[in-house]
Each structure stands twice: as structure tokens, then as C-alpha cells.
Amino acid sequence: MYLPDHFQEVDPTEIEALIAADPLACIVAQTDAGLVANHLPLLRGKEGEFIGHVALANDMHRLICDGQDVLAIFRGADGYISPNYYPSKSEHHRHVPTWNYQVVHVHGEITFQHDVRSKRAAVGLLTSHNERRLHGDAAWRMSDAPADYMEAMLDAIVAFRIAIRRTIAKSKLSQNREPRDHRGAVESLRIVGKAALAGKMAQRVPRG
């Protein structure tokens, strides 16, 4: 990933917040069949690793070897930035369009797990995390489903863990612009309905 110093994201709290808010990762790996990419939600395990699961019918767990390096890409808010957003544009017209975004690249080693305990743990982590947030005390639990049905569902998946080796993050939020142009971009994004991106940019006020 191209990463100029002024766009490098080094705040671990911001990185974790981005991953938590957008946990659907694109997992990329090189295989004998070429590059493969799968979009799967990942959540942190107790030791900081990522935990997920994939359908048994998905060749991902057959094409990628245990212990192989993979890249998990998490993407946050993004959007087009028009030169018209910058107040200084009318003075000198020295602006071109760009695209703002936040992204996290996690490099790690993947291990697939076929045992029932690991598969239950992967599904349990995903559902408990999201169900509690959505439904509170009325959250769906794995035990709500008939035992034979849940057993069949678990037979149809493969769990996996990614041991993290390196994390690189980028926040391209117009923090390299002069303050008035940065403010102009934030205000314009709010007008066109890009509130999430505008909010992230508003937290990165450029010096000047």
C-alpha cells in the first residue's frame, strides 16, 4: 500500500475502532490457483488474533495452506472529493479530484480448524457480539436453534484463526490541505450525505 507519512495512521485506538465498526474483511492469499479473495467478518479472539469461519463448500480452506500468509483488508468510510469543495479553488484553480478513505491492512498466518469446539466458538463469538448490540436481552443464542439443525449448520462450515504479524493503516482525510479547504470539504461532504466520512475528517484538523 502506498503510504505517505502524512496519511499514515498510527493511533491504535483509531485502528481498532475502524476494524470494530467495519469487521467485514477482504482476505487475500496467493495460491496455486492464483490470487483468491473472500469477504468474511473477523472478530478479535482472547489473544488478539482474528477469528472467523467460512463455508465448507468454499474452496478457500482447500486452496490456502495452514500457516500461510494472508492479507486481511478492512475498509472504513470513503468518498469522492471534488475540487469544488475547496474555497481556494476559485482563486487559483490548482486542485484536482481525489478520493478520501480509511483502510487497515493486517498481515498474518491463517490456520483452519475443523473440530466442533472451534466452529462453535467462531459462530458464538460472531453472534454474541452482534446480537447483544442489536437486541440486548432478547439476543438470539445458538441454543435457541434445534440441536440437530445447529449440528448440521456447524458441519457445513470451517473455522479459522489469523495470527497477526503486521498491521498497516492509512487515513487519507484531507489533513494535508490548508484549514479552509479542509473545512470546505467537510461541509460539502455533509451536504451530499457523506456524514461518516465528514465526521472522520473533522477529527483531523490540519495545522495552519
Number of C-alpha atoms within 10 A of each C-alpha: 9 7 13 9 8 13 17 15 18 13 9 11 8 13 20 13 12 19 21 15 12 15 19 18 22 19 21 19 20 15 14 8 8 8 10 17 15 15 15 14 19 27 20 18 16 8 7 11 17 21 25 23 24 21 15 16 11 13 11 20 20 12 16 21 15 15 14 14 20 21 22 25 21 25 20 19 19 19 15 12 19 15 18 17 19 23 15 16 14 11 8 7 12 9 14 10 10 12 12 16 18 21 21 22 19 21 20 21 17 24 18 22 18 14 12 15 11 20 25 17 16 24 18 14 18 17 16 16 13 14 16 14 11 12 10 11 9 9 16 16 12 14 8 9 11 9 11 9 10 15 13 10 12 22 15 14 20 23 25 22 24 26 21 18 11 10 16 16 24 22 25 23 28 25 19 15 16 15 16 15 21 23 21 15 25 24 17 19 22 14 11 8 10 17 16 15 20 23 15 19 23 18 10 15 18 18 9 7
